[in-house]
Amino acid sequence: MSQESSAKKWVIYGSYGYTGRLISELISEKDLDVRPVLAGRNEKKLKEQAAELGLDYMAANLEDPLQMDNLLNNAELVIHCAGPFRNTWEKMLESCIRNRCHYLDITGEIEVFEGVKSKSKEIEAAKIMAMPGTGFDVVPTDCMALFLKKQMPDATEIELAFMGLGGGVSHGTAQTMAENMGNGGAIRKDGEITSVPAAYKTREIDFGKGVKTTASIPWGDVSTAHFTTGIENIVVYTAMKKSQIRWLKISNWIAPILRLSFVRSLIKKRISKNVKGPGKKSREKGVSVIWGEVKNGAGQSIQTRCLTLEGYRLTAITSLLIAEKIRGGEWKPGYQTPASVYGEDLILEVDRTTREVISEK
């Protein structure tokens, strides 16, 4: 059981998962005037983690409204880290609305952004803010989108891309990828989110570390960049090996098989055995490069690049950065995106982050 206190709480739900643990470790090092509470379903894991970090804990099942109300009573905000978020966001958000508690999460799933956005009136009525995507998904790309929009106010299309160097993927990220197998991709066309085949578009992009081959993916900015900038045509890419792109294209042909529950279950079991996420040294040494381009109707274009931290490390830092801004009174009611509230320079508040315009035509 957690200790009783009248202090406002910050709840880290899913605190013993890969990214939840990084956030919890970082928060334990900070001198805050709030009471961090580790939370999730597994009381044994929570008790061990709480003893290790010197923090309070409380077990609560998302499916039990009474348990969630007890957890979120007197909570200022939740940092929701328990994915896949398509399966968990709605119960958590409903609990936040009931308890008038700000909702943050670390998703990159388009359907979660769209789902939270659809409840914006309820969120606003509760006088709270809901901001999914407070980590690598989608803080650096959302800031890039707004920066480019301000450079070219009449832009009609935007393309974003990212590349990680020296990192890897966590167990949770891999599980989410398994959940999405066979679902194809997504872009925004003429204002509407449009389903397309996996690796629908490819592009050679100069990330400043040499030209890399990239393929389009259904990244969260297909939703969020439109909210932040109003631009109606959006494609997001990530750097991939050509063999990975070939596999994605093959997956379009075998999509019905990949969507079978037993196939996904087998892949998830393999992930559980083999995927652990990047270690501390990889997180500290790794970097992420964000690239973006806007174009207008006259064919003019601007390209920019942003160099920042490894993705998981960045996620922990930006999630707590946003939480601290909320604590300081910086928030807007309803559904919001990171750059829509905190501006295009939010990412520059992270150490070792730089941004430059690399091309204007």
Secondary structure per residue as TSV (DSSP state, phi and psi in degrees):
chain	resnum	aa	ss	phi	psi
A	1	M	-	360.0	148.4
A	2	S	-	-82.2	159.5
A	3	Q	-	-75.5	148.6
A	4	E	-	-80.3	142.4
A	5	S	-	-160.9	147.1
A	6	S	S	-85.6	-6.4
A	7	A	S	-67.6	147.7
A	8	K	-	-59.5	144.2
A	9	K	E	-104.3	148.7
A	10	W	E	-111.9	121.5
A	11	V	E	-100.7	125.5
A	12	I	E	-104.7	101.2
A	13	Y	E	-92.8	129.6
A	14	G	T	83.0	35.1
A	15	S	T	-69.0	-19.8
A	16	Y	T	-97.5	3.5
A	17	G	S	-75.9	175.9
A	18	Y	H	-58.3	-56.8
A	19	T	H	-75.7	-35.3
A	20	G	H	-58.4	-37.7
A	21	R	H	-66.7	-40.9
A	22	L	H	-61.8	-42.9
A	23	I	H	-64.6	-42.9
A	24	S	H	-63.9	-41.8
A	25	E	H	-63.5	-41.4
A	26	L	H	-67.0	-41.2
A	27	I	H	-68.1	-30.2
A	28	S	H	-69.2	-19.3
A	29	E	T	-88.8	-9.5
A	30	K	S	-95.2	148.4
A	31	D	-	-96.5	94.0
A	32	L	-	-113.1	154.2
A	33	D	S	-95.7	34.2
A	34	V	S	-130.6	168.1
A	35	R	E	-108.2	103.6
A	36	P	E	-69.2	135.8
A	37	V	E	-126.2	121.3
A	38	L	E	-78.8	137.8
A	39	A	E	-147.2	158.6
A	40	G	E	164.8	-169.9
A	41	R	S	-85.4	-30.9
A	42	N	-	-92.1	102.2
A	43	E	H	-66.3	-34.7
A	44	K	H	-62.4	-47.6
A	45	K	H	-64.2	-39.1
A	46	L	H	-64.4	-43.7
A	47	K	H	-61.8	-42.5
A	48	E	H	-65.4	-44.2
A	49	Q	H	-66.2	-42.1
A	50	A	H	-62.6	-40.3
A	51	A	H	-65.1	-38.8
A	52	E	H	-66.1	-40.7
A	53	L	H	-98.5	-9.5
A	54	G	T	71.8	35.9
A	55	L	-	-120.0	164.5
A	56	D	E	-77.6	162.4
A	57	Y	E	-147.1	160.9
A	58	M	E	-156.1	126.1
A	59	A	E	-82.1	136.9
A	60	A	-	-157.3	136.9
A	61	N	-	-96.2	127.7
A	62	L	T	-56.3	-27.4
A	63	E	T	-79.4	-6.3
A	64	D	-	-112.7	102.0
A	65	P	H	-57.9	-35.9
A	66	L	H	-66.9	-42.5
A	67	Q	H	-62.7	-41.4
A	68	M	H	-68.1	-37.6
A	69	D	H	-65.3	-36.9
A	70	N	H	-65.8	-40.7
A	71	L	H	-65.5	-44.6
A	72	L	H	-90.0	-0.8
A	73	N	T	-59.4	124.4
A	74	N	T	67.4	21.1
A	75	A	E	-90.6	136.4
A	76	E	E	-79.9	-40.3
A	77	L	E	-157.6	159.0
A	78	V	E	-117.4	135.1
A	79	I	E	-104.7	104.6
A	80	H	E	-88.5	116.9
A	81	C	-	-120.3	8.7
A	82	A	-	-97.8	100.3
A	83	G	S	-105.3	-174.3
A	84	P	-	-59.7	133.9
A	85	F	G	-69.4	-22.2
A	86	R	G	-60.7	-24.1
A	87	N	G	-95.8	-10.6
A	88	T	T	-127.1	-19.5
A	89	W	H	-62.5	-39.3
A	90	E	H	-68.9	-43.3
A	91	K	H	-62.5	-41.6
A	92	M	H	-66.1	-44.8
A	93	L	H	-63.3	-41.1
A	94	E	H	-58.8	-40.7
A	95	S	H	-65.3	-39.8
A	96	C	H	-65.0	-40.6
A	97	I	H	-63.8	-45.1
A	98	R	H	-60.6	-37.4
A	99	N	H	-102.2	7.7
A	100	R	T	51.0	56.8
A	101	C	-	-126.3	127.8
A	102	H	E	-59.5	141.7
A	103	Y	E	-110.6	121.4
A	104	L	E	-123.9	146.1
A	105	D	E	-145.8	175.1
A	106	I	-	-116.1	28.9
A	107	T	-	-72.2	162.6
A	108	G	-	-130.9	13.4
A	109	E	-	-87.5	122.6
A	110	I	H	-54.3	-44.5
A	111	E	H	-65.0	-26.4
A	112	V	H	-72.5	-45.7
A	113	F	H	-57.4	-45.8
A	114	E	H	-66.7	-37.6
A	115	G	H	-65.5	-46.5
A	116	V	H	-63.1	-42.8
A	117	K	H	-59.5	-35.6
A	118	S	H	-66.5	-18.0
A	119	K	T	-104.3	19.1
A	120	S	H	-59.8	-36.6
A	121	K	H	-65.0	-41.0
A	122	E	H	-65.0	-40.0
A	123	I	H	-64.3	-45.0
A	124	E	H	-64.4	-39.4
A	125	A	H	-63.3	-30.5
A	126	A	T	-80.3	-3.4
A	127	K	T	60.4	45.2
A	128	I	-	-133.5	169.8
A	129	M	E	-111.8	141.2
A	130	A	E	-119.2	118.6
A	131	M	E	-130.9	90.5
A	132	P	-	-72.5	156.1
A	133	G	-	79.2	49.6
A	134	T	-	-93.6	10.0
A	135	G	B	-115.0	-147.2
A	136	F	T	-56.8	-35.1
A	137	D	T	-93.8	105.9
A	138	V	B	-131.5	24.1
A	139	V	H	-55.2	-54.2
A	140	P	H	-67.0	-36.1
A	141	T	H	-74.8	-36.1
A	142	D	H	-65.1	-41.0
A	143	C	H	-64.5	-39.4
A	144	M	H	-62.2	-43.6
A	145	A	H	-59.9	-45.7
A	146	L	H	-69.2	-39.3
A	147	F	H	-58.7	-45.5
A	148	L	H	-65.8	-39.6
A	149	K	H	-60.4	-39.0
A	150	K	H	-72.2	-27.7
A	151	Q	H	-72.5	-31.4
A	152	M	-	-137.2	83.7
A	153	P	T	-59.1	-25.3
A	154	D	T	-96.0	18.2
A	155	A	E	-60.1	139.8
A	156	T	E	-112.8	-12.9
A	157	E	E	-148.2	150.2
A	158	I	E	-137.8	138.9
A	159	E	E	-123.8	133.2
A	160	L	E	-122.2	151.2
A	161	A	E	-151.2	157.3
A	162	F	E	-146.6	156.3
A	163	M	E	-144.0	135.1
A	164	G	E	-105.1	141.1
A	165	L	E	-123.5	118.5
A	166	G	S	86.5	11.2
A	167	G	-	-108.7	-139.8
A	168	G	-	174.8	-168.9
A	169	V	-	-117.6	149.5
A	170	S	-	-85.3	169.5
A	171	H	H	-57.9	-44.2
A	172	G	H	-64.7	-42.0
A	173	T	H	-62.6	-43.8
A	174	A	H	-63.2	-38.2
A	175	Q	H	-64.7	-39.9
A	176	T	H	-64.4	-40.5
A	177	M	H	-61.2	-39.5
A	178	A	H	-63.9	-38.3
A	179	E	H	-62.2	-29.4
A	180	N	T	-94.0	-1.8
A	181	M	T	-58.4	134.0
A	182	G	T	84.1	0.9
A	183	N	S	-93.2	-3.0
A	184	G	-	74.8	-155.9
A	185	G	E	-121.7	-171.4
A	186	A	E	-155.8	141.3
A	187	I	E	-133.4	172.3
A	188	R	E	-110.6	126.0
A	189	K	E	-129.0	122.3
A	190	D	T	51.9	39.3
A	191	G	T	90.8	-11.6
A	192	E	E	-111.0	138.9
A	193	I	E	-70.7	125.8
A	194	T	E	-123.4	128.6
A	195	S	E	-72.8	135.4
A	196	V	E	-138.1	165.7
A	197	P	-	-63.9	158.4
A	198	A	T	-61.0	142.4
A	199	A	T	52.6	44.3
A	200	Y	-	-58.9	-40.9
A	201	K	-	-127.1	147.6
A	202	T	E	-125.1	156.1
A	203	R	E	-157.2	141.3
A	204	E	E	-88.1	124.9
A	205	I	E	-129.7	136.6
A	206	D	E	-90.4	105.8
A	207	F	-	-88.8	6.6
A	208	G	S	85.8	-3.3
A	209	K	S	-121.1	25.1
A	210	G	S	102.3	154.5
A	211	V	E	-72.8	132.5
A	212	K	E	-123.4	149.2
A	213	T	E	-81.8	132.7
A	214	T	E	-125.9	158.2
A	215	A	E	-131.8	148.5
A	216	S	E	-70.6	143.6
A	217	I	-	-137.0	159.2
A	218	P	-	-83.1	67.0
A	219	W	-	-79.9	158.2
A	220	G	T	-58.1	-27.0
A	221	D	H	-65.3	-17.5
A	222	V	H	-57.9	-31.3
A	223	S	H	-90.3	-55.2
A	224	T	H	-71.3	-37.0
A	225	A	H	-63.3	-30.9
A	226	H	H	-67.9	-43.2
A	227	F	H	-62.7	-42.9
A	228	T	H	-73.2	-37.1
A	229	T	H	-115.7	-22.6
A	230	G	-	81.4	-3.9
A	231	I	-	-67.2	135.5
A	232	E	S	-100.2	-5.2
A	233	N	-	-127.6	115.5
A	234	I	E	-137.5	131.4
A	235	V	E	-132.0	139.0
A	236	V	E	-121.7	135.6
A	237	Y	E	-122.2	160.7
A	238	T	E	-137.5	150.6
A	239	A	E	-68.5	135.1
A	240	M	-	-143.3	154.7
A	241	K	-	-69.9	150.7
A	242	K	H	-62.1	-30.8
A	243	S	H	-65.7	-35.7
A	244	Q	H	-68.0	-39.4
A	245	I	H	-64.7	-41.0
A	246	R	H	-60.1	-41.9
A	247	W	H	-63.1	-41.6
A	248	L	H	-61.6	-40.2
A	249	K	H	-67.3	-37.7
A	250	I	H	-64.1	-37.2
A	251	S	H	-60.0	-25.9
A	252	N	H	-64.0	-30.7
A	253	W	H	-83.0	-26.6
A	254	I	S	-111.5	21.8
A	255	A	H	-53.9	-43.9
A	256	P	H	-59.0	-34.6
A	257	I	H	-70.2	-43.6
A	258	L	H	-65.1	-24.2
A	259	R	T	-84.0	-8.5
A	260	L	S	-64.6	136.3
A	261	S	H	-60.8	-38.2
A	262	F	H	-71.0	-30.8
A	263	V	H	-67.6	-47.0
A	264	R	H	-62.8	-37.6
A	265	S	H	-63.3	-41.5
A	266	L	H	-63.2	-42.4
A	267	I	H	-67.6	-38.7
A	268	K	H	-63.8	-38.4
A	269	K	H	-63.3	-40.2
A	270	R	H	-65.7	-39.1
A	271	I	H	-61.7	-43.9
A	272	S	H	-58.8	-32.9
A	273	K	H	-81.9	-32.2
A	274	N	H	-114.3	-19.6
A	275	V	-	-106.1	117.1
A	276	K	-	-117.5	-15.8
A	277	G	-	95.3	159.0
A	278	P	-	-64.9	144.1
A	279	G	-	-78.3	177.3
A	280	K	H	-59.8	-43.6
A	281	K	H	-62.9	-41.6
A	282	S	H	-63.4	-40.7
A	283	R	H	-65.7	-37.7
A	284	E	H	-75.1	-35.7
A	285	K	H	-90.2	-25.4
A	286	G	-	-67.5	155.0
A	287	V	E	-133.9	161.8
A	288	S	E	-125.0	139.5
A	289	V	E	-118.1	126.7
A	290	I	E	-109.3	133.1
A	291	W	E	-123.9	146.0
A	292	G	E	-150.3	152.3
A	293	E	E	-143.3	134.8
A	294	V	E	-116.0	150.8
A	295	K	E	-134.9	151.0
A	296	N	E	-113.7	-179.8
A	297	G	T	-64.7	-20.5
A	298	A	T	-86.4	0.5
A	299	G	S	86.0	4.0
A	300	Q	-	-74.7	152.6
A	301	S	E	-145.9	155.5
A	302	I	E	-136.1	133.9
A	303	Q	E	-117.8	142.1
A	304	T	E	-136.0	161.6
A	305	R	E	-133.6	147.5
A	306	C	E	-133.9	129.9
A	307	L	E	-108.1	127.8
A	308	T	E	-146.2	-166.8
A	309	L	E	-78.1	167.1
A	310	E	-	-55.2	145.3
A	311	G	H	-58.3	-44.6
A	312	Y	H	-72.1	-39.1
A	313	R	H	-62.5	-42.8
A	314	L	H	-61.2	-41.0
A	315	T	H	-58.5	-45.1
A	316	A	H	-62.7	-42.6
A	317	I	H	-68.1	-47.7
A	318	T	H	-71.8	-32.0
A	319	S	H	-63.1	-43.3
A	320	L	H	-73.8	-31.9
A	321	L	H	-60.5	-45.1
A	322	I	H	-67.6	-40.1
A	323	A	H	-60.4	-41.4
A	324	E	H	-67.2	-33.9
A	325	K	H	-66.2	-40.1
A	326	I	H	-61.6	-43.8
A	327	R	H	-57.8	-33.0
A	328	G	T	-85.1	5.2
A	329	G	T	92.2	5.8
A	330	E	-	-91.4	93.6
A	331	W	-	-163.4	160.4
A	332	K	-	-124.3	140.2
A	333	P	S	-69.0	153.6
A	334	G	E	91.6	-172.8
A	335	Y	E	-71.3	135.5
A	336	Q	-	-143.0	160.8
A	337	T	-	-111.9	159.2
A	338	P	H	-55.1	-50.4
A	339	A	H	-73.7	-25.4
A	340	S	H	-65.7	-26.4
A	341	V	H	-99.5	-43.7
A	342	Y	H	-108.1	0.1
A	343	G	-	84.5	169.1
A	344	E	T	-70.1	-17.6
A	345	D	T	-92.8	5.7
A	346	L	G	-53.6	-44.9
A	347	I	G	-63.8	-28.2
A	348	L	G	-73.9	-9.0
A	349	E	G	-77.0	-9.3
A	350	V	S	-88.3	130.1
A	351	D	T	-55.3	150.1
A	352	R	T	61.7	30.6
A	353	T	-	-114.2	131.2
A	354	T	E	-132.6	157.2
A	355	R	E	-142.1	143.8
A	356	E	E	-149.4	146.7
A	357	V	E	-82.3	127.0
A	358	I	E	-111.1	-14.1
A	359	S	E	-161.3	133.7
A	360	E	E	-134.0	124.6
A	361	K	-	-130.4	360.0
